Amino acid sequence: MNEAVPRYQRIERWIKDGMSGGRWRQGERLPSIRALCQQHGCAKITIQHALQRLEAQGLIESRERSGFFVSTRADKTEGRGQSFQAPKEFHQIESPQPVSVSEVFRDIMTRSAAFDLTPSLQSGETPHGIVTLNRSIGRALRRQKGDYQYYDEPAGDPGLRKALSLLASRRGWKADPAELCITSGCQQSLFLALLAICSEGDVVAVESPGFYGVLQLLEQLRLKVIEVPTSLQTGMDVSALEAILQRWPVRACVVSPNFATPGGALMPEDARRKLIELANVHDMAVIEDDIYAETAWTDVPDPLKSLDHSGRVVHCSSLSKILSRDLRLGWVSGGRWHARILQMKLTSQLASCRFVQQGVTSFIEEGGYAAFTRKFRLQLREQRNQLLEHLATWPFPLRVTEPEGGLAVWIELPQPVNTIEVYRVALSEGIVITPGSLFSVSERYAHCLRIGFAHPWVAQRTQALKRLSELLQEQ
């Protein structure tokens, strides 16, 4: 094995090879942690890390006081819910074109249903961490006194920017608070970045399938889009991007290296470095949508910005996906375009809500954020596994991603299925799906859909999922 690879990853690969080679079959118990320590000559924590990563992938399962066992879920999905592999060849690249967003997208957003099959269902009790967050925000509001008559500075509250820079430093990015600008969410961060970098008619490269919110912004700003083939495991194909850059003048590339929607892809480091190299060679801006990174249930990956030494990466993110959709609080680090982004924010929003920023700052500094994210990641992993179990019972062939972070899986159905048609039928029964065609300007994903696991699989949602399988089978 390559000695440059961390030991826990080498042990993880060794166990995977043992399972695929028949050394341990489904349902069989793996050697104990002590036995693995002795066999590999390493510390207990190294073995635990490798086992936790395998468990997060759904390959093994922990049984209390019994150890780790090879998961039995794989036999239920064979021939039905096969996991995605990196494609051997990608679809044909189309020329840059204007963007026209589907009316279905606007309909889904008005129903607040981006990640929920049953948006009308109340979620139940508020998590303790969110209660603590609300208290922090309430205390900050009470402290305002006469300060409520003053605007926040355009870049945002200095305390929050400092707290966010400390969070970034734990992910390998030494962010100066002066490099950050607080926004009303990641969507506004992306909007400000595109507005500062691009002019009408410029070409912007995006992932395909990719985030439909970016397509909406490109339409609004009258920019042209070129779709870059994207693996649902490893993200944007930088070789395809390189070929595109040799043919067309691309002003900016919007990319989500960490658990990209819709499939939860994670871009390898060599691809990240190649992307930045291409940006420098072709004078291209890279706009990083990093909104899902903190949902990782193993190691939180570093941002692409941590590799940027020339100011070409504009980093965009927010707290909405990990904390609350109502918390419209994001940030942008604009690199060489940062001054212009600040100007754009000043003219479009002026300032952010001061007491909300101060409340979130206290929540982070007092440890509430770290405690909440630890629990939330475990919850997301469990809800993802439950969703995969449900999908394994669907009585027709499908391919499903198994991400290690993010909020959703991507499902590829038999080609005759048109999920836009299913959307209309399901909607009449109170079920809201996210059709695959929303994630591209082409029609190539009409037989796909995204299903979220951000909400608990209570009886009503489970029933909606079962009913959805029936509607798809009818097609």
C-alpha positions as CSV (number, residue, x, y, z in Angstrom):
1,M,0.0,0.0,0.0
2,N,1.0,3.6,-0.6
3,E,2.7,4.9,2.6
4,A,1.7,8.4,1.7
5,V,-1.9,7.5,2.4
6,P,-3.0,7.9,6.0
7,R,-2.9,4.6,7.9
8,Y,-6.6,4.6,8.8
9,Q,-7.4,4.9,5.1
10,R,-5.1,2.0,4.3
11,I,-6.9,-0.1,6.9
12,E,-10.2,1.0,5.6
13,R,-9.2,-0.2,2.1
14,W,-7.9,-3.5,3.5
15,I,-11.2,-4.2,5.1
16,K,-13.1,-3.2,2.0
17,D,-11.0,-5.5,-0.1
18,G,-11.6,-8.3,2.4
19,M,-15.4,-7.9,2.1
20,S,-15.3,-7.7,-1.7
21,G,-13.0,-10.7,-1.9
22,G,-15.2,-12.8,0.3
23,R,-13.0,-12.9,3.4
24,W,-16.0,-11.6,5.4
25,R,-19.5,-12.1,4.0
26,Q,-22.7,-10.1,4.7
27,G,-23.8,-10.5,8.3
28,E,-20.4,-11.9,9.5
29,R,-18.5,-10.3,12.4
30,L,-15.3,-8.5,11.7
31,P,-12.2,-9.0,13.9
32,S,-12.2,-7.1,17.2
33,I,-10.6,-3.7,17.5
34,R,-7.9,-5.3,19.7
35,A,-7.2,-8.0,17.1
36,L,-7.0,-5.4,14.3
37,C,-4.6,-3.3,16.4
38,Q,-2.3,-6.2,16.9
39,Q,-2.5,-7.3,13.3
40,H,-1.7,-3.8,11.9
41,G,0.5,-2.6,14.7
42,C,-1.4,0.6,15.3
43,A,-3.3,2.5,18.0
44,K,-6.9,1.8,18.9
45,I,-8.0,5.3,17.6
46,T,-6.7,4.5,14.2
47,I,-8.8,1.3,13.9
48,Q,-11.8,3.1,15.3
49,H,-11.5,5.9,12.7
50,A,-11.4,3.3,9.9
51,L,-14.4,1.5,11.2
52,Q,-16.4,4.7,11.7
53,R,-15.7,5.6,8.1
54,L,-16.9,2.2,6.9
55,E,-20.0,2.5,9.1
56,A,-20.7,5.9,7.7
57,Q,-20.7,4.4,4.2
58,G,-23.2,1.8,5.3
59,L,-20.7,-1.1,4.6
60,I,-20.5,-2.3,8.2
61,E,-22.8,-1.9,11.2
62,S,-22.1,-1.7,15.0
63,R,-24.0,-4.0,17.4
64,E,-23.8,-3.1,21.0
65,R,-21.4,-5.3,23.0
66,S,-20.9,-7.5,19.9
67,G,-18.6,-5.5,17.7
68,F,-18.8,-4.6,14.0
69,F,-20.5,-6.7,11.3
70,V,-20.6,-6.6,7.5
71,S,-23.8,-4.8,6.7
72,T,-26.7,-7.0,5.4
73,R,-28.3,-4.1,3.5
74,A,-26.2,-4.7,0.4
75,D,-28.1,-7.8,-0.6
76,K,-31.4,-6.0,-0.4
77,T,-30.3,-3.4,-2.9
78,E,-28.5,-5.6,-5.4
79,G,-30.3,-5.4,-8.7
80,R,-32.5,-2.6,-7.4
81,G,-30.7,0.2,-5.6
82,Q,-27.2,-0.1,-7.0
83,S,-24.8,2.6,-5.9
84,F,-23.4,5.0,-8.5
85,Q,-20.0,4.4,-10.0
86,A,-17.9,7.1,-11.8
87,P,-19.1,7.1,-15.4
88,K,-16.7,5.7,-18.0
89,E,-17.6,8.4,-20.5
90,F,-19.6,11.6,-20.2
91,H,-22.4,13.2,-22.2
92,Q,-21.6,15.4,-25.2
93,I,-20.7,19.0,-24.2
94,E,-23.1,21.6,-25.5
95,S,-22.2,25.1,-26.5
96,P,-22.8,28.0,-24.1
97,Q,-26.5,29.0,-24.0
98,P,-28.9,31.3,-22.2
99,V,-30.7,30.0,-19.2
100,S,-34.4,29.5,-18.7
101,V,-35.5,28.1,-15.3
102,S,-38.5,25.7,-15.1
103,E,-41.7,26.9,-13.6
104,V,-41.6,23.7,-11.5
105,F,-38.6,25.1,-9.6
106,R,-40.6,28.2,-8.6
107,D,-43.5,26.1,-7.6
108,I,-41.3,23.9,-5.4
109,M,-39.8,26.9,-3.7
110,T,-43.1,28.5,-3.0
111,R,-44.1,25.2,-1.2
112,S,-40.9,25.3,0.9
113,A,-40.3,21.7,-0.3
114,A,-36.7,21.6,-1.5
115,F,-35.8,18.7,0.8
116,D,-39.1,17.4,2.1
117,L,-41.6,15.1,0.4
118,T,-44.3,16.3,2.8
119,P,-43.7,20.0,3.5
120,S,-47.1,20.4,5.2
121,L,-46.1,18.1,7.9
122,Q,-45.0,19.7,11.2
123,S,-41.6,18.5,12.3
124,G,-42.4,18.2,16.0
125,E,-40.3,19.4,18.9
126,T,-37.6,22.0,18.3
127,P,-34.1,20.5,18.9
128,H,-32.4,21.6,22.0
129,G,-29.5,23.2,20.1
130,I,-32.0,25.5,18.2
131,V,-33.6,26.4,21.5
132,T,-30.2,27.5,22.7
133,L,-29.5,29.4,19.5
134,N,-32.8,31.3,19.8
135,R,-32.0,32.2,23.4
136,S,-28.6,33.6,22.3
137,I,-30.3,35.7,19.6
138,G,-32.9,36.9,22.2
139,R,-30.2,38.0,24.6
140,A,-28.4,39.9,21.8
141,L,-31.6,41.7,21.0
142,R,-32.2,42.7,24.6
143,R,-28.7,44.1,24.8
144,Q,-29.2,46.5,21.8
145,K,-30.7,49.3,23.9
146,G,-30.3,52.4,21.7
147,D,-28.0,50.7,19.2
148,Y,-31.0,49.6,17.2
149,Q,-31.0,53.0,15.5
150,Y,-27.7,52.3,13.8
151,Y,-26.8,50.2,10.7
152,D,-24.4,47.3,10.9
153,E,-21.2,47.9,8.9
154,P,-21.5,46.6,5.3
155,A,-19.0,43.7,5.9
156,G,-21.0,42.5,8.9
157,D,-20.5,42.1,12.6
158,P,-16.7,41.9,13.4
159,G,-17.3,39.4,16.2
160,L,-19.2,37.0,13.8
161,R,-16.5,37.4,11.1
162,K,-13.9,36.5,13.7
163,A,-15.8,33.4,14.9
164,L,-16.3,32.3,11.3
165,S,-12.6,32.7,10.6
166,L,-11.8,30.5,13.6
167,L,-14.1,27.8,12.2
168,A,-12.4,28.1,8.8
169,S,-9.0,27.7,10.4
170,R,-10.0,24.2,11.7
171,R,-10.6,23.3,8.1
172,G,-7.1,24.3,6.8
173,W,-8.1,27.8,5.7
174,K,-6.5,30.8,7.5
175,A,-9.2,33.2,6.8
176,D,-8.7,36.8,7.9
177,P,-11.9,38.3,9.3
178,A,-11.3,41.3,7.0
179,E,-11.7,38.8,4.0
180,L,-15.2,37.9,5.0
181,C,-18.5,39.7,4.2
182,I,-21.7,38.6,5.9
183,T,-24.7,38.1,3.6
184,S,-28.4,37.0,4.0
185,G,-27.5,33.4,2.9
186,C,-25.4,31.4,0.4
187,Q,-27.7,32.3,-2.5
188,Q,-27.0,36.0,-2.0
189,S,-23.3,35.2,-1.6
190,L,-23.4,33.5,-5.0
191,F,-25.4,36.3,-6.5
192,L,-22.9,39.0,-5.3
193,A,-20.0,36.9,-6.6
194,L,-21.5,36.6,-10.0
195,L,-22.5,40.2,-10.1
196,A,-19.0,41.4,-9.2
197,I,-17.2,39.1,-11.6
198,C,-19.4,38.8,-14.7
199,S,-21.0,41.1,-17.2
200,E,-24.1,40.4,-19.3
201,G,-23.5,37.7,-21.9
202,D,-20.4,36.2,-20.1
203,V,-20.1,32.4,-20.0
204,V,-20.2,30.6,-16.7
205,A,-19.4,26.9,-16.3
206,V,-21.5,24.8,-13.9
207,E,-21.8,21.2,-12.7
208,S,-24.2,18.9,-14.6
209,P,-26.2,17.8,-12.8
210,G,-25.8,20.8,-10.5
211,F,-27.5,23.3,-8.2
212,Y,-30.7,24.7,-9.8
213,G,-30.4,27.9,-7.7
214,V,-27.2,28.8,-9.6
215,L,-29.2,28.4,-12.9
216,Q,-31.8,30.8,-11.5
217,L,-29.1,33.4,-10.8
218,L,-27.6,33.0,-14.3
219,E,-31.0,33.6,-15.8
220,Q,-31.5,36.7,-13.7
221,L,-28.1,38.2,-14.6
222,R,-28.5,37.2,-18.3
223,L,-25.3,35.1,-18.3
224,K,-24.7,32.1,-20.6
225,V,-24.2,28.6,-19.1
226,I,-22.0,25.8,-20.2
227,E,-22.5,22.5,-18.4
228,V,-19.5,20.5,-17.3
229,P,-20.0,16.7,-17.0
230,T,-20.0,15.7,-13.3
231,S,-19.5,12.4,-11.5
232,L,-22.0,11.8,-8.7
233,Q,-19.1,10.4,-6.7
234,T,-16.1,12.7,-7.5
235,G,-17.7,15.9,-8.7
236,M,-16.9,18.1,-11.7
237,D,-14.7,16.4,-14.3
238,V,-11.8,18.9,-14.5
239,S,-10.5,17.2,-17.7
240,A,-13.8,18.0,-19.4
241,L,-13.5,21.6,-18.0
242,E,-10.0,21.9,-19.5
243,A,-11.4,20.9,-22.9
244,I,-14.1,23.5,-22.6
245,L,-11.6,26.2,-21.6
246,Q,-9.7,25.5,-24.8
247,R,-12.8,26.2,-26.9
248,W,-14.7,28.9,-25.1
249,P,-13.9,32.0,-22.9
250,V,-15.3,31.0,-19.5
251,R,-15.4,33.9,-17.1
252,A,-16.3,32.0,-14.0
253,C,-16.9,28.4,-12.8
254,V,-19.4,27.6,-10.0
255,V,-18.5,24.4,-8.2
256,S,-19.4,22.6,-5.0
257,P,-16.4,20.4,-4.1
258,N,-17.9,19.1,-0.8
259,F,-21.1,17.0,-1.0
260,A,-22.5,18.8,-4.0
261,T,-26.2,18.7,-4.6
262,P,-27.9,16.6,-6.0
263,G,-25.8,13.5,-5.4
264,G,-23.4,14.4,-2.6
265,A,-20.2,14.2,-4.6
266,L,-16.8,14.8,-2.9
267,M,-14.1,16.2,-5.2
268,P,-10.6,14.6,-4.7
269,E,-7.7,16.8,-3.8
270,D,-5.8,16.3,-7.1
271,A,-8.9,17.5,-9.0
272,R,-9.2,20.5,-6.7
273,R,-5.6,21.5,-7.4
274,K,-6.1,21.0,-11.2
275,L,-9.1,23.2,-11.1
276,I,-7.2,26.1,-9.5
277,E,-4.4,25.6,-11.9
278,L,-6.8,25.9,-14.8
279,A,-8.3,29.0,-13.3
280,N,-4.8,30.6,-13.2
281,V,-3.9,29.6,-16.7
282,H,-7.2,30.7,-18.3
283,D,-7.9,33.8,-16.1
284,M,-11.1,32.3,-14.7
285,A,-12.8,32.9,-11.4
286,V,-13.8,29.9,-9.3
287,I,-16.9,30.4,-7.2
288,E,-17.0,27.8,-4.4
289,D,-20.4,26.8,-3.0
290,D,-19.4,25.3,0.3
291,I,-22.8,25.1,2.0
292,Y,-22.9,21.3,2.6
293,A,-19.3,20.7,4.0
294,E,-20.3,20.9,7.7
295,T,-22.9,18.0,7.2
296,A,-20.0,15.5,6.8
297,W,-20.4,12.6,9.3
298,T,-16.8,11.7,9.2
299,D,-14.0,14.3,8.7
300,V,-15.3,17.7,7.5
301,P,-13.3,18.3,4.3
302,D,-11.2,21.4,3.7
303,P,-12.7,24.1,1.5
304,L,-11.3,24.7,-2.0
305,K,-10.3,28.2,-0.7
306,S,-7.6,26.6,1.5
307,L,-5.7,25.8,-1.7
308,D,-6.1,29.2,-3.2
309,H,-2.9,31.4,-3.2
310,S,-3.8,33.8,-6.0
311,G,-7.2,35.1,-4.9
312,R,-9.1,33.4,-7.7
313,V,-11.5,31.4,-5.5
314,V,-14.5,33.2,-4.1
315,H,-15.8,31.2,-1.2
316,C,-19.6,31.2,-0.4
317,S,-21.4,29.5,2.4
318,S,-24.0,29.8,5.1
319,L,-25.4,28.3,8.3
320,S,-28.9,27.6,6.9
321,K,-28.3,23.9,6.0
322,I,-26.7,22.9,9.3
323,L,-28.8,25.1,11.7
324,S,-32.1,26.5,10.4
325,R,-33.6,27.6,7.0
326,D,-35.0,30.6,8.8
327,L,-31.5,31.8,9.7
328,R,-30.7,33.8,6.6
329,L,-27.1,34.3,7.4
330,G,-24.2,33.5,5.1
331,W,-20.9,34.9,4.1
332,V,-18.6,35.4,1.1
333,S,-14.8,35.7,0.8
334,G,-14.2,37.4,-2.5
335,G,-10.5,37.1,-3.1
336,R,-9.4,39.6,-5.7
337,W,-13.0,40.7,-6.2
338,H,-13.8,41.3,-2.5
339,A,-13.8,45.1,-2.6
340,R,-16.4,45.0,-5.5
341,I,-18.5,42.4,-3.6
342,L,-18.6,44.7,-0.6
343,Q,-19.7,47.6,-2.9
344,M,-22.4,45.4,-4.4
345,K,-23.7,44.4,-1.0
346,L,-23.8,48.0,0.1
347,T,-26.0,49.0,-2.9
348,S,-28.3,46.0,-2.7
349,Q,-28.7,45.2,1.0
350,L,-26.8,48.0,2.9
351,A,-26.5,46.0,6.1
352,S,-27.3,42.7,7.8
353,C,-29.3,42.2,11.0
354,R,-27.0,43.1,13.9
355,F,-28.6,41.2,16.8
356,V,-29.0,38.0,14.8
357,Q,-25.3,38.1,14.0
358,Q,-24.3,38.8,17.6
359,G,-26.6,35.9,18.8
360,V,-25.0,33.5,16.4
361,T,-21.6,34.6,17.5
362,S,-22.4,33.8,21.1
363,F,-23.8,30.4,20.1
364,I,-20.5,29.6,18.3
365,E,-18.2,30.9,21.0
366,E,-20.0,29.2,23.8
367,G,-19.8,25.8,22.2
368,G,-23.5,25.5,21.1
369,Y,-22.7,25.2,17.4
370,A,-20.1,22.4,17.9
371,A,-22.5,20.4,20.1
372,F,-25.4,20.8,17.8
373,T,-23.5,19.8,14.7
374,R,-22.1,16.7,16.3
375,K,-25.7,15.5,17.1
376,F,-27.1,16.7,13.7
377,R,-24.5,14.8,11.7
378,L,-25.4,11.5,13.5
379,Q,-29.1,12.2,12.8
380,L,-28.4,12.8,9.1
381,R,-26.4,9.6,8.8
382,E,-29.3,7.6,10.4
383,Q,-31.9,9.3,8.2
384,R,-29.8,8.6,5.1
385,N,-29.5,4.9,6.0
386,Q,-33.3,4.7,6.7
387,L,-34.0,6.3,3.3
388,L,-31.7,3.8,1.6
389,E,-33.5,0.9,3.4
390,H,-36.8,2.2,2.1
391,L,-35.5,2.6,-1.5
392,A,-34.2,-0.9,-1.4
393,T,-37.8,-2.1,-1.2
394,W,-38.9,-0.3,-4.4
395,P,-40.0,-3.0,-6.9
396,F,-38.1,-1.8,-10.0
397,P,-34.5,-1.2,-11.0
398,L,-32.9,2.1,-9.7
399,R,-29.5,3.5,-9.0
400,V,-29.0,5.5,-5.8
401,T,-26.0,7.6,-4.6
402,E,-24.8,6.9,-1.0
403,P,-23.2,10.2,0.1
404,E,-21.2,10.7,3.3
405,G,-22.6,14.2,3.7
406,G,-25.1,16.6,2.3
407,L,-28.9,16.4,2.6
408,A,-30.1,14.2,-0.3
409,V,-29.6,11.3,-2.6
410,W,-29.9,11.2,-6.3
411,I,-32.0,8.4,-7.9
412,E,-31.8,7.3,-11.5
413,L,-34.9,5.5,-12.6
414,P,-35.7,3.5,-15.8
415,Q,-35.6,5.7,-18.9
416,P,-39.3,5.6,-19.7
417,V,-40.1,7.5,-16.4
418,N,-40.6,11.2,-16.6
419,T,-40.4,12.7,-13.1
420,I,-42.0,16.0,-14.2
421,E,-45.1,14.1,-15.1
422,V,-44.9,12.2,-11.7
423,Y,-44.4,15.6,-10.0
424,R,-47.9,16.8,-11.1
425,V,-49.6,13.6,-10.1
426,A,-47.8,13.3,-6.7
427,L,-48.6,17.0,-6.0
428,S,-52.3,16.2,-6.2
429,E,-51.8,13.8,-3.2
430,G,-49.7,16.3,-1.2
431,I,-46.3,14.8,-2.1
432,V,-43.7,17.2,-3.5
433,I,-40.7,15.7,-5.3
434,T,-37.7,17.4,-6.9
435,P,-37.5,16.2,-10.6
436,G,-34.1,15.6,-12.1
437,S,-34.6,18.0,-15.0
438,L,-34.4,21.0,-12.6
439,F,-30.7,20.3,-12.2
440,S,-29.7,21.0,-15.8
441,V,-30.7,23.3,-18.7
442,S,-31.0,20.2,-20.9
443,E,-33.6,17.4,-20.6
444,R,-31.1,14.6,-19.9
445,Y,-32.1,14.0,-16.3
446,A,-35.9,13.7,-16.8
447,H,-35.8,10.1,-15.5
448,C,-34.0,11.1,-12.3
449,L,-35.0,12.8,-9.0
450,R,-33.5,14.0,-5.8
451,I,-34.9,12.9,-2.4
452,G,-33.8,14.6,0.8
453,F,-33.1,13.0,4.2
454,A,-33.0,16.2,6.2
455,H,-36.2,15.3,8.1
456,P,-37.0,12.3,10.3
457,W,-38.7,9.4,8.6
458,V,-41.9,9.5,10.6
459,A,-44.9,7.5,9.5
460,Q,-46.4,10.1,7.2
461,R,-43.1,10.6,5.3
462,T,-42.5,6.9,5.1
463,Q,-46.0,6.5,3.7
464,A,-45.4,9.3,1.2
465,L,-42.2,7.5,0.0
466,K,-44.1,4.2,-0.4
467,R,-46.9,6.0,-2.4
468,L,-44.3,7.7,-4.6
469,S,-42.9,4.3,-5.5
470,E,-46.4,3.2,-6.6
471,L,-46.8,6.3,-8.7
472,L,-43.4,5.7,-10.4
473,Q,-44.3,2.1,-11.0
474,E,-47.6,3.1,-12.7
475,Q,-45.5,5.1,-15.2
